[in-house]
């Protein structure tokens, strides 16, 4: 006489297989195959963390003096600087902070900035300091790149 | 071990319920930490979907924590949390609920359904003892095996994402740490780039080591200790919310439940407390 199937065992196997499929297949599709469908679970811890943070080195082209950024903004104690002042996310924030420094200091008519921004491909040198922030519009200040992430070179831009 | 025996063990093995019970309480406590404040009813007076899901969350999580109608509570809480992810998260665009911090908690709770987590340290057990019909503290432990798979999947796919030049060069690590600790000033600390490089390579070596080590009995304890150190370091350095703690709680699932049971008995042998009153 054949053994009668145990429905509990069958249910357990079904649950287990479904769970295994749910665990393995979606991240495989998203991260392995490259199927970018947002409801698919994936495990990319810190994948976007820090992206588009820009470092800014403001300097005066005549003397080559590199400014202390917070000091130039009139902030004596770095602990008192707000997050958006300390962390410049995106080149536009770098540009605006440069503009603030220009306005605060009558004696600064030419301010340049060397900017690197965090991208998925590593640091990207966005500007090398060839444009005067005090007198240039945002688009020009980006030195031939798009002003937003991922800062692609414009067709007419300088290398 | 043949494939058939392995599958039989994976799906149908029986073990002590104590590690499942600890997982039950640990994961629910983490759920409360992650969700409870956001689901307070006064915050959603005009959002009936949030009110309903929030109420069910409180009800089911309390039931699961104390172990009252434990399996039903686990099923309900798992369903509610999946509702958080797929309805509130994706359908109503509440981004935090689609995050992997939330997803790992959801998976953990769902897998509790396939454990005997209500057979130890639970109201269900207390009631059964009062009736004189308490079942043994044992049951099928498929859920623990699924949690172990989940841990490996997380580490392996986490590593896969890191296998690119920007991470292996340490630059992505610089981005993360610089965002948190330095801000937008160029870093002038000597050895900064080297430190980030070492940290990046540590991550890509440690994660797969844990993913594989937890399956090998000889390496299991070392893999878990390494994982705990790894997650404590991350917990200390980066804003990871409940993720590190959830992973550490889930490590309980990688040990054979009977070993955990024996360990707990050695740590706290039953002693009779004399009434001195």
Interface residues (C-beta under 8 A of the other chain):
Chain A: X9 X12 X13 X15 X16 X19 X20 X23 X24 X27 X31 X32 X38 X39 X41 X42 X43 X44 X45 X46 X47 X49 X50 X51 X53 X54 X55 X56 X57 X69 X81 X86 X87 X88 X94 X116 X118 X119 X120 X121 X122 X123
Chain B: X10 X11 X12 X86 X90 X98 X100 X103 X107 X110 X111 X113 X114 X140 X142 X145 X146 X149 X150 X153 X154 X157 X158 X160 X161 X164 X165 X166 X169 X171 X172 X174 X175 X176 X177 X178 X179 X183 X184 X185 X186 X187 X238 X243
